[in-house]
């Protein structure tokens, strides 16, 4: 069955550049981002890991851990980490999970069940392993993004999505298009305009079903 938003993120134990890692234990009581790659030592993936490494502190400020996964082994990952630092100027402080047997890729519905690793494979053989998950402290999947081989991920957008998730988590709020921290947010339709004014103060009502307030800190 395909994974959906609000499903519990499948748990797994796998080897990583930080040793054996059990996914739910690694997430702990914060948020986590799992972003997957089809192969080490590939151009787009290297730029993406570099971008993530340069934003690690920003994610940490938001109580969010990062973890990469690639369909290669731990030793290849460790060697590749040197290239990532060379390219982006920042050392990786988060683990890369090894998935040589495709167990995690299949568990997270990144590949068909019958997928395998052919001899002499290229990144195209595991091209669909280009997925990003944001997972909440309750271990539920909050967001999924799937990218084609030719499009590098925008980690500023992933950070923005995390900010939006945290801003609205457990609250009767939503964020409008192109929202960024500091912008007004939308009051959910489950709250009447009168109740919104009583609870949140000033309410802007550009349309009867769009009620905006300043985002609570």
N, C-alpha and C positions, 0 to 999 in steps of 0.2 A: 504494500500500500504506500502511495506517495506521501511524503511528509507535508504537513500543512502548518500555517501559522497557529500558534498555541498548542501544538503537539509537544509532548515532552521530548526533548532532544535525546536521541538514543545514547545510552552510556556505552563506553568501551574502555578497554585497557590496551595500550599499545606502547611500543618503544618510541622514544623521542630523543632529541639532542640533549634533553635534561634528564634522561633515564626513563624508567617505566612510568607511564602516566595513565591514571584513571580519570576519565573526562569529567564526571560529575564532581569528583573530589577536587580536581583542578579548578573548576568554576567556583566552588566554595559558595560564599554568600553574596557574591557580586555578579556583574555581567561578564560575558565572554564573547569573543569573536573568533570564529573558526573560518579560516579562508584556505581554500584548497587549490592545488596546482597539479598539472599533469606530469611534470618532470623537472628535475633539477637542471641547472646550467642551461636554461632557456632564456631568451632575451626579455620578453614581457614579464615573466615571473620574477626575474632578478630585479627589474625596476619596481615591481610591486612590493617585494620584500623590503627593498630599500626605503620605499615610501612609508611602509608600516613601521620600520625601525626608527625612522625619524619622528614618528608621532607617538611612540610608545609612552612617553611621559604624559601626553595629552589624554590618552586612553586611561592611564593609571589614575589621573586626577578625577576621572569619572567612575572610579571603582570598576574598571573593565580590564580583563586580561585578554591578551592576544595569544593565538596559537595558529601556526601554519601547518599544513599537511601536504605532503607530496608523495607521489607514487615511486619513491626510491627509498634506499636504506639509510640508516643513521650515519654511517661513515660518509656516504655521498653528501648528505645534508650538512655535516660538519665542514666538509671541504667547500661546499657552495657558500656557506656563511661568510667565508673570507672574501669571495667575489662580491657578495651583497655589501659588505663594509667598504670594499674598494670603490664600488660604484656610487654608493649613496653617502659615504662618510660617517655612517653611524653603525655601531656594532649591534647585532640582534641580541636582545635580552629576553626573548620569549622563545618557547620551544618550536621545533619543526617535528611533527609526528611522522613516523615511517609507516607506509602502507603498501609494502611491496606485494602483498597478497590481495589487495583491493578490498579488504574486509570493511574498512571504514567507508570507503567510497561507495560501496554497495549498501551499507547500513544507512547511509545518508542519501540514498537514492540519486547518487551522482552518475551512476553507470548502470547499464542493464545487468541483470543477474548473470547472464551468460558471458559477460565481458571477461577477457583474460589479457595477459601481457605477452605478446608475441616476441620471439627472439628478435633482437635488433630493432626494437620498437622505437618510435619517435613520439614526440608530444601529441601528435595528431591521433595516436591510438587511444589516448585517454583524454581527448579534448574536452569531454563534458565534465571533467573534474576541474571546473572553474567556477566554484560556488562560494558564496559568503553567507554565513549565518550569524545573526546576533541572537544571543541566548540570555534570558533573564536569570535573576537569582533563584527563581522557582524552577529553573531548568527547562522552561518552556521556550520554544522557538518564537522570537519576536519579529524577525525579518529574514528573508531569503533573497539573495541576488545571484543571478546566473549570467555569466559573461561568455561571449564567444572568444575564440583564440586571438582574434585580431584587435580586441579592445582591452586596454589596460584599465584596471580598476581605479576609481577616484576615491582615495582614502579620505579626502576632505569631506566627500559626500557620505561615506560610511560613518565618519565622526559626527556629521550633522544628523544623520539618522539616529545614532545613539543618543545624541542630545534630545532629539524629539521624543524618543521612546522614554527616556528618563523623565522628561518634563511632564508627560501625560500618564505615566505608569500609575495605575490604580486611582486615577483622578478622572472626573467627567470632562476631560478636555481632548482636543485634537489640534493638530497644527495645520495651517493652510499651506498651499503651494509655495514652494521656495522659502519656507520658514527657516529662520536661523535664530540662535539664542539672542534674546532681547526683544524680538518681535512679539506682537500680540498673538494670543492663541484663541481658538474657537471653543465656546462652551457647547458641550454635548446637547443634543436635542432632548435628552432625558431630563434636563434641568430647564424649568420655565424661565422666561426673561425676568419676571419679578423675583424669583428665587435667586437667579444669578446676580441681580442688583443687590439683594440683601446679603448674599454671601461674599461677593467679590467687589462691590463698589461700582465704579463707572463701567457701563456696558455700552459698546458701540453696536448699533443694529443696522448694518447696510442693507440687509434683507431680513424678513421675518425669521428665516431659518438660519441666518448667519449672525451670531452674536459673539463679539470679540471683547476680550479683556486683556489687561496687562498680565504677562506671565508671572505667577508667583515665584519668588526666589526659592 
